Amino acid sequence: MARDTDRQLLRTALEEARAGLAEGGIPVGAALYGPGGEVLLGRGRNRRVQDGDPSMHAETAAFRAAGRQRSYRGTTMVTTLSPCWYCSGLVRQFGISRVVVGEARTFQGGHDWLAEHGVEIVLLDDPECVALMTGFIAEHPDLWHEDIGA
């Protein structure tokens, strides 16, 4: 897929991240797209604050929203932030082929590890994703550190 297409797919994840922030949560959003990126299978946002569920990360929410698929080969997980180890494990466990990362400046998760194991990684370094997270971290450092496990 071309970078322009990946940036368009990122818009869905950014919408989810903004919605999460408006709800008082961590502004991380994700979306799972079918092969070729034409079909949106599921979308979600980090809801650990809203739901009181520490496992409800954005990638997990998007994956759950997609429902059961016969195979995840060829699918693309789009996320506003580099996936943590928990979400990286989900990508590997189910064979998601590509991960499009909005930004990894505020958090360098498991995307290098995923790449080492054959997952195609596209790092967009999107300024809107960076601004969203740096602003959130500055305003809510305790909540951020609780979420990221620091």
N, C-alpha and C positions, 0 to 999 in steps of 0.2 A: 504494500500500500504506500502511497505517496504521503509525504509529510503534511500536505494540505488536507488530505482526507483524515489523517490522524488528528490534526488540529480540530477538524469538524467534529470528530467523535469525542474529543475532549470536552466539547461544549456541554454534552449531556452530563458528564461527571462534574463539571463546574456548576451546573444548575443544582445538582444534588448537594454539592459542598455549600453553596450559598443558602440552600434551604436548611441544611443542618445548622449553620451558624445562626440563622433567624430563629431557630427553635431552641437556641442556647447550648448547642452541642459543638463538637469538634468539626471544623469545616473541611472534611475530606469526603470526596464523592467518587463514585466508580460506576462503570457500566460494562456489561459483558455483551459483545457483539459476535454474531455468527461469522463463519468464514466469508471473507471478502468485505466485511464491515457493513453490509447492506441491511442486515436484520438485527435490531436491538432485542436481545434475549432477556435482559434484566438490567435494572439500575437500582442504585441504593446509596446511602450515606452512612457515615459513622453515627450510630445511635446509642452508643454506650452510655452517654449521660441521660438522654431522653428515656431510654428503656431500663436503665440501671443494669445493663447487661454488658460486661466487659468484653464479650466475644463478638459484639455486633459492630465490627469494623465495616468500612464502606465496601470493600471487595467481597466480604462475606455476605453483606446485604444484597449486593448485585447478583452474586452467585445464587443465593436462595431465591431471589425474585425470578431468576431464569428458569427455575424448576429443573426437573430431571431431564437430562439430554442423553441420547444414546452414546454420544461421544463429544468430547470437548476439543478434539483435534481441529486445528484451523481457526479456533475462536480467538478473540482478542479481548483481554481485560484492559480497560482504560481507567486510569486512576489519577487523581490530582496530585498525589504524593507517592513517593517510592514506597512500595509495599513492605510492611513489617515482616518479621520472620513468620508469624502466624499466617498472614495472608500469602506470603511467598510459598509456604508449605501447601496451602490450598491450590495454588496455581500448579505446583509440581504434582501433587496427589492426583489431580483430575486431568492432567495433560493439556492444560490451556497453552496454546502455541505461542502467543504473542502477548506482551504487556507494553502498553503505551503509558509512560510516566509523565505527568505534567511537570513535576519538579522534584529535585533531590537535594536542593541546597539546604533546606531546613531539617531534612532527615534523609540519611542515606540508608535505606532499608536493605532488603535482600535482593535487589535487582541484579547486582553483579553475580551473586550465587546462582540466580535463575539463568543468567546468560551462560555461565560455566556448565550448566546442565541442559543446554540446548534450546532454551526459551529465547525467542527473538525479543530483544528489549529496544524500545524506541524512547529515548529521553528527549523531551521537547524543550525543557527549561523555559516553560511558559511564564512570562512576567506576571500575568494575573494570578496564577497559582502561587507563585513566590510571594506576591503582595498579600494575598489572602492569609497564607500561613504565618508570614513574619508579623503581620498585624495582630493575628490571633495570639501568637506566642508572647508578644510584648504585652498584650492586655490580660492574658490568662496563663501565666507561666505555670502555676500550680496544677491547673487542669491539664495543660499540655504534658507536663512531666508525669502526671498520673496515667495519662493515656498511653504514652510512649514507653512507660515502664522504667523511666530514668530514676 
